[in-house]
Amino acid sequence: MSEKEFVTGRCKVCGGELRVPADLKLFSCMYCGAKLTQADLAETPEPVAPTGNLAALTENFTTHMVDCIVNYPDLRMKISRKEYDVAFEGYERECRAVFEDLDAAVRMDPSRRDELLAQAIGCFLDQLEANWAIRKNRRTGLKMMIDDDKMTMAIFMVPMIGHLNLSISEEFCGRLQKEWVIRHPKSPFYVGSYDAISGGFRKKWFKFCFITTAVCEELGKPDDCAELTAFRSFRDSYLLSCPDGQALIDEYYDIAPGIVTCINFCGDRTERYTAIRDKYLAPCYADLLRGDMAACKERYTRMVRELEREYLQ
């Protein structure tokens, strides 16, 4: 299903933002459970005037924003073609209120916009860093905790904030990314959208060549370069003839898009893709040039397993 085969709108009952397949005539709102048709999706309404107590709103987002990371330690295992969309919907449903409170506070007192955004980001990162100090032990080093939480932030929290389309969404995400890089320059992340990430899992790249294609694209090589041509020939002529070939291809198809997503949004892409090329793909390509298909299969399989452990487990 292509990216264009979806319709978006808001539930006419609760106002929740929905995105449903275009061929789905009857569906339920994931927020309130109302039975809807596509004709029921109301146009996005003008934002209503915020209500509530500014001090209470501020207390909520400064206290609970960090929960959107520390309460979700296993989300990285949901970064897969089969699980991402469902995991994202659940995460948004559970975490959106914190950012809606921040948005309401900013709209309630526009003169304090800069102050409130800075306060929210500062409290969030301070509390996250304090949490690392509590969690740190011999088995879980600081770098691992930073990378794990950054992955949740880059692939779930930031895209969720953008998906909510709040008045603070774009500015908050940009400022959060800049402040993170100031504090953790060796562990950057990129601001991504839900549509870009979800669409990446549906992208019809050549099976078995997700990682190879991503590496070649990052390094500026065309789709018909010698390496990609050789790997596709290997897939079609040798791998599919192996008894376990189709099963391996199907497994790669489930795993590899998640690995590529993590690299694209959670780190120095060029450095990481260059390392993958040097450690795995260049030796695999050398195997192919020598005609040693079995060695290439073993090496490529090991690459996928090791990258899966690094990024998805």
N, C-alpha and C positions, 0 to 999 in steps of 0.2 A: 504494500500500500504506500503510495507516494505521499510526500509532505502535503500536497494539495488536496488530498482526499479526506480532509477533516473539516468539521465546522466548529466554530467557537461561539460562545455567547454566555449569558447568565441565566441561572435558574429563575423562573418567574415566581417561585415560592420563597426561596431564601436569599437569592441574589448571588449565590456562589458561582464563580467562573468555571465553565465547563468546556471541554474539548473532546468531541466524540467523532468516531468514524462517520464519514458522509453516507455510508450505506446502512447505517443503523437507524431504523425508523422509530423505534421505541426504546427508551433507556431510563435508568434511574439516576437522580442527582446523587453524587457521591457524598454530598454534605448533609442533605436532609431526607434523602430517600424518595423524594417525590417522583412519580411516574411522568415522563415527559416525552414529547415528540420534538422534532427539529423546529417546528413552528412555534413551540413554546419557549424557545431560547430568546429571551428579551434582549434588546440592544443594551449595550453597556450604559448604565445610567450615570448621570452626573454625580460626583461624590457628594454625599450628604454632609451637612455641617457636623463636625465632631461634637460629641457630648461626653460628659464625665468630668472627673476631677483631675486636673493637670498633675498634681502631686502624686495621685494614685497611679496614673498612667506611667509617669516617670519611674516610680518605684517598681512597677511591674517589668518594664523593659530593661531597666538596669540590673534587676535581680535575676531575671529568668532567661535572658537571651543566651547565656552560656549553656543553659540546659539543652538548647537546640544542637549542641555538639556533644557534650559529655554524656547525655542520656541516650546517645545513638552510636555505641562503639562498634557495632557490627554492620553498619550500612555499606562499608566498602565491599562486603560479600554480595551485595545486591546490585553491583555495577555490572550488569550483564544484559544481553539482548532480551532475555525472557523476563527478568525481574525488575529492571530499572523503573519502568513506567508505574507499576503498581507500588513499588517502594516510594517513589517520589510523591504519588498521590497521598499515601498515608502520612508521609513526613509533612507535607504541606498542610494537611488537615490538622495535625497535632501542633504545629509550630507557628502557623500564620498569625495567631492572635497577638503574639509578642510584637511583631512588626507592624501589625495594624494599630496597636497601642502607640508605638513610636510615631507612626504616621499621623494619628489623631492628635498627639501632643504637639507635633510640629505645626499642624494646621490650626490648632487651637491658639497658638501663640507664634505666628510667623516671624516675629521680631527675634525670637530665640532659636530660629532654625539651626544656625551654625553651632550654637552652644549645645543644643540637644543632640544633634548628630554626633558631635565630637564626644559628648558625655557617653552616649550609647556605645560608640566604638571603643572608647577608652576603657569603660567598665567591662565590656565583653572580653577584650584582649587581656586585661589585667586578671580577670577571674579565670580565664582559660589558662594562663601561665601559672597561676596559683594552683590550679587543679593538677597541672603537670608535676609540680613539686610534691603533691600528695600521692600521686599515682606512681611516681618514679620508683623503680626497683631494678634489681640486677637483670631480670628477664625482659623488662620493658625500658629501654634507654630513652633519653630525652629526644633524640633525633627521631626515633620510631614514633613516639607520641605526637611530635610536631607534624610529621608526615601524615599520620593517620587522621588527625583532626583537620589538617589542611585539606585532605581529600574530601572529608564530609562537608567542609565549608565550601569548597570549590565546585563540587558536583551536585550537592543537594541544597545547602543553605542559600548561597548566592543566586543560583538559578531560581529557587523558590521565591526569593524577594523580587526578582525581576518579573517572574510569572504573575505575581500578585498585582503588578502594575500600579503600585502605590505612588503617591506624589513624591515620596522620598527614595523610591527604588533605585533609580539610576545613580543618583548622587551618593546614596549610602554605600552601594556596592563599590563604586569607584574609590571612595574615600577609605573604605575598609581595606581594599586591595593595596592602596598606597601605604597605609599605616602598617599593614602586615609586612610589606617588603622592607620598610624602615626598620622594623623590629627583628625581622628574620630574613635578611638579604640572601642567605644561602638556600632558602627554601621558598621561592616565589610561587605564586599561582596566578592564573589568568581568569578574568571575569568571563563566564560563559552563560549562555541562556539554556533554558529547558528545551526549547525547540531544537537548538543546535545539537545538544547532547542526545536527546531522544532520537532525532533524525539520523544521527551518526550510527545508532544501533540498527536502523532500518536501511541504511545506505547499501546499495547493491554492489559492493565491491566484490572482486573475485574471491571466492572461498579459498582458504588456505593462504591467501596473499595479503590479508589485512595489514599485518605488521610490516611486511616487505614493502607494500604500497605506501604506507605511511612514512617509512624511512626514506624511500626514494623521493616522495613528494617534498619532504622537509629538506632534502639535500638538493632539490631543484632538478631532479631527473624526470624525463618524460615518461608517460604511461607505457610507451613501447620501448623503453630502454632495454639493454641487453640482459640486465639482472632479472627484471620482471618477466621478460619473455622466457628466460631460462626456467624460472620457478614455475610459471604456468605450464610450460611443456612438461616439467617434472611431475606436476600434479596430474596432468591429463594422461600422460603416457606411462608413468611408473607407479605413482602412489595409488591411483584408482585400480591398478591391477593387483595390488597387495590385498590379502584377505582382510586386513584391518583398515584398508585405505579409506573407504567411505566413512567408517566410524570416526577415524581421526579427523577427516575433513569437517564432518559435522560438529565434532567437539571443538575444533579450532574456531568454527563459525560462531559458537556460543561464547567462547572465552576471549578471543582476540579483540573484538570491538571494545570490550571493557578495558583491556590493557591500553589500547590506543587512546581511549577517552581519558584515562588517568594521566597519561603522559602529556596529552594535548593541553589539559587544563590545570595540571598540578605540579608543574616543574619547568625546568629549562629544557624545552623540547629539543632544540638542536643538539645540546650536549648529550641528552639521553638517547636520542636516535642515532647519533654518531657512535656512542658506546655499543648500542645493539648491533649496528653494522659491523663494527670492528670485532666484537666478541663472538657474534653468532653468524650473521648473514654473509660476511666476506668468506669465512671458512666454508659455509654451506655452498656458496657459489663456486668456490674452488673445487669442492667435491663434485659438483655438477660438470665442471669443465673437464675433470679427470674421468668422468663417467662412473663415479662411485655413488650410485643412487642410494644404496643402503646406508652409507655413512651420512649422506645429506638428510635422509629421513630421521636417523637417530639424533643428529645434531639439532635439527629443526624442532623435533619433538621435545628435546631437553630445553631448548630456548623457551618454548611456550610454557612448559611446566615451571621453569624458574621465574619467568616474568609473572605468571599467575600467582605464585607464592609472594612475590615482591609487591604486587599491586592489588590483588583481589582477595587475599586471605589474611 
